[in-house]
C-alpha cells in the first residue's frame, strides 16, 4: 500500500473508486449475466432435453438458442420442411394461364 501513503482520504477514495469502476465494467461486459423469469414450461423442457441429449449444460444450450434467435448463431439454421418439393416442378400450361389471368390489373379497382 506504499502507493497510497501520500494520498489524502478523498484522493484515495477517488482512486480506489475509479479502479473498482474499471474492474466492474470489465466483469459486467465480459461475462454478462441474465436472470430470466416466466420461462414457459415447454421451452424449459425442450432446452433441458436438448442439453441432456447433447451432454452439454443448460446454460450452453440456452445461450446458443438465444444467439440463434437473435440471428447471430455460428451456423445458420437450415430448414428442410419443403425439401420434398425440390425438383418436382412440372410445366402446366393451364396453371400458367390461370396465373396470367390473375396478374391482370383491373384499372377500375384502382380508382
Rosetta blueprint (number, residue, H / E / L):
1 X L
2 X H
3 X H
4 X H
5 X L
6 X L
7 X L
8 X L
9 X H
10 X H
11 X H
12 X H
13 X H
14 X H
15 X H
16 X H
17 X H
18 X H
19 X H
20 X H
21 X H
22 X H
23 X H
24 X H
25 X H
26 X H
27 X H
28 X H
29 X H
30 X H
31 X L
32 X L
33 X L
34 X L
35 X L
36 X L
37 X L
38 X L
39 X L
40 X L
41 X H
42 X H
43 X H
44 X H
45 X H
46 X H
47 X H
48 X H
49 X H
50 X H
51 X H
52 X H
53 X H
54 X H
55 X L
56 X L
57 X L
58 X H
59 X H
60 X H
61 X H
62 X H
63 X H
64 X H
65 X H
66 X H
67 X H
68 X H
69 X H
70 X L
71 X L
72 X L
73 X L
74 X L
75 X L
76 X L
77 X L
78 X L
79 X L
80 X L
81 X L
82 X L
83 X H
84 X H
85 X H
86 X L
87 X L
88 X L
89 X L
90 X L
91 X L
92 X L
93 X H
94 X H
95 X H
96 X H
97 X H
98 X H
99 X H
100 X H
101 X H
102 X H
103 X L
104 X L
105 X L
106 X L
107 X H
108 X H
109 X H
110 X H
111 X L
